[in-house]
Amino acid sequence: MELYLEEFLKADTQSKAGDCARAFQAAFEAARTAGEPCTLFLPKNSELHIYKDYCPVREYHTSNTDSTEFPKKTFGLLLEDLKDFTLEGQDAQLIFHGDMCAVGVVRSENIALKNFSWDFASPTTSQITVKSHTATTVTFEAAKGCTFAVENNRVKWTCGTSPYTGQPYYVQYNNHKSWSTVGYDPKSGIQRRRLFSEFPFQRIRRIEPISAKSFKILYFGFTPRVWQKDGMVAQLCASKKRPTAGAFFWESQNISVIGVTAHYMHGFGWLTQMCKDVTFSGCRFVPDDEGRYCTSYADLIHVSGAGGKILIENCEFSHAHDDPINIHGTFTRLEKRLDEHTAVLSYVHKQQGGFPQFHVGDEVVFYKRDTLGPLNDKEEIYTVTYAGAPGEDGNNLKSMTVRFDKVLPKALTDTVGGEPRYVAENVTYTPEVTIRDCVFRHIPTRGILCTTRKKVVIERNFFDNIAMACIFISNDSNDWYESGPVRDMTICNNEFYIRESGQKEWKDTPAVYVHPVVKGGKLPKTPVHQNITIEKNVIHLFHDKAFVIESVDGLTIRHNTIIKENPIKKSVYSIHGCTRVDSDLE
């Protein structure tokens, strides 16, 4: 069945300013009730505006965000309970107005999103560029869409105005509520975080408006050094809180995203949560052509609990404020053994909670937090026979009551450092991963994070100006609780440029960094990861190392080309706590 958005736009007589929000919702509802496969066609090469006022609002919890504090989310496009549906964009561009999650796909199956792009008319990241400076002053110019006014010696930023109420959607002041500012130097291509002492709105004596696009800051003492350079760009966002994901897939399967470009995402990034079989092909996460340099104020593609296969190919990633790709499971901590078969498991990190982590029939393995070794030194499978979701059956938003088919040993109540010792991983939601033929540029953190027990291939990718490790393999039972022992990973035929960014948050910034995070911080005696092969890569080494590898059994490093672009005297690799090592490194 074919549907055309134009027909729903004509039927909408209530919306203002060309607002397409109601028309999209009506089209999705028509597809949901059609009883047959549907394709919704957008007008070719069109520009479609979506205002926040009449977009759907849902109470959905999203991983790696402050969701329990901000449970309600606004969605620009929301596909719920759909099956066999294609959104064919025909090169349309969607323009969002207001702070919202751009796209949501929930409880759906066989979904394709194809051939469209999106941007925000007024992004919630405010961007300013140094136009001129002296020792004590800087003149900044705001990017297109970044609207401000100088009030009471503060810069007031507003994100769009509602055509229905006349009120701004989003208001911030000065640096926004942020824990870092991201600076970008277009000449060097380096994008990195700037911490509190280097904020552009720090030690202000006076702010003077110059025009609708520019203002001058007069500082007490000297101008922060980073802004003593014309052309430097500061990106300001409210990074202390993540109220929503930028786009969201949940409890869905067989989703394809093909030829989609995201110029900006409000919030965390494109989150795939507890889904199966997801593909991103030919997608671009890049700034628009208007001189704005932020695509997301956190990650770009983030996968928190997935099954089946994750394929990311022929995609371009740039100018995020956090990791372009992060794929992991979630360790939940065993807080209490209620009886021989039942336990209370909890989310620990403050930005996890609210959504179910287990389903009846899921398979679970228990691990020790201080070694990341399995219970009884073997990865015994426990099958879920009952799962009480967060917020239901007496659970709070951080806890789940889970019953298993086998007797839970009393050792699971052990403690370490005064905290519960054991964590559980849902191994049913650990995917096979392929990341190939992608480009990663201008990133202040890592390029790819990936921890899963299934087969992983990372091949033919290009990395440049990544401020931390290009590829990071962790498995974390103490900080973020992002889970996944690696059992079969190949990193091959990639090209890395390892440059000095000046950012000192991480000690090691190599091409490949393997570093499990355990309770207590000591490297375990028994390796955490297994069977990692790093071969036929080209590493242009301007500083630091090519490889820093810890805690791997079955490590192969061979046929890599390491080009020392600077005279680096120290060793270009570091290997600790590994067994069965096959390496041709000198």
Disulfide bonds with the S-S distance in Angstrom:
none
